[in-house]
Amino acid sequence: MGIKRYIAKRVLQAIIVVYIVATAVFVAVRSVPGDPARLVLGGTAEPDALAAVRAELGLNQPLHIQYLRWMSDLVTADFGTSIYTGEAVLSRILGAAEPTLSIGLIGIIIALFISIPAGIISATRRSQWEDHVATGIAFLGISMPSFWIGIVLLLTVGTAIPSIPSYGYAPINEGLLSWLSHIILPGLAVGLPYAGILTRMTRSSMLEVLNQDYMQTARAKGLSPRLVLLKHGLQNALLPVVTIAGILFALLLAGIVAVEIVFGIQGFGRLLIRSIERQDFPLVQGSVIVISIIFVFMNLFIDLVYMSINPKIRYGSDT
């Protein structure tokens, strides 16, 4: 199966998954007790006013009519408008997604930058002091929650280095340096725990690879230890690490709300929590669909990275 055909097949599967998620979230948000119209107008609103708001929002229509309208709008990438603000849902999501994606991107880069060298050193120095130090630091990172690390960074780095802002977010269009200075501490807060996880994964994967026959053969051919380690060892050891890193990145984006609260960042996580509390149906539905899109296409991205790391990997019936 060619790469184009494989991608087309995976995209079709992703569309089916997103459709199922959209249907599930449509049913779920309307199963939550409460009346969005009453939440908008308050508990003392008159029945006529409540009926008018329900009609304006389309909540007075039969459920199947609401579903068909929702799906037809979704096909054209129209996620509707927020019940509370009247803004386009897609615009609200994209505005809130930038800081969350920025934190996630910096966090996963930090995690990989730390974990891959640490995992290699730990595996190649097995049972030596370097291995014990790397393992201990990895377990320490895993045991510390991101929000706690964020608080520690605020009280230490944030106060010691005034040039690094400890609150709020600067969009990237205001300047790369300003954006990076606002995002580095939240990125560290979410990246350090994941660095511990990826260090352990890299170490385990490298130890398995180092004992393979082809590694012994490469050494027997007289290749330099560095070349054997990086070209033959790391290339194969990175495959499971890439899988875990991709999954962690998607999970990180979905669960970053605590770090956003610590650093006062109005990101995607806080937007989703507020929309659930307010029963803002269009915003909840749009947010969950965006999360599902991130997950399913992250899996496709991981597969493509697999193929770039190891060109011998192919997908399809002819492998």
Secondary structure as UniProt FT lines:
FT   HELIX           3..31
FT   HELIX           36..41
FT   TURN            43..44
FT   HELIX           47..57
FT   TURN            58..60
FT   HELIX           63..75
FT   TURN            76..77
FT   TURN            83..85
FT   HELIX           89..124
FT   TURN            125..127
FT   HELIX           129..143
FT   HELIX           146..155
FT   HELIX           157..160
FT   TURN            162..163
FT   HELIX           172..174
FT   HELIX           176..210
FT   HELIX           213..220
FT   TURN            221..222
FT   HELIX           225..227
FT   HELIX           228..234
FT   HELIX           235..254
FT   HELIX           257..262
FT   TURN            263..264
FT   HELIX           268..277
FT   TURN            278..279
FT   HELIX           281..309
FT   TURN            311..312
FT   TURN            317..318
//
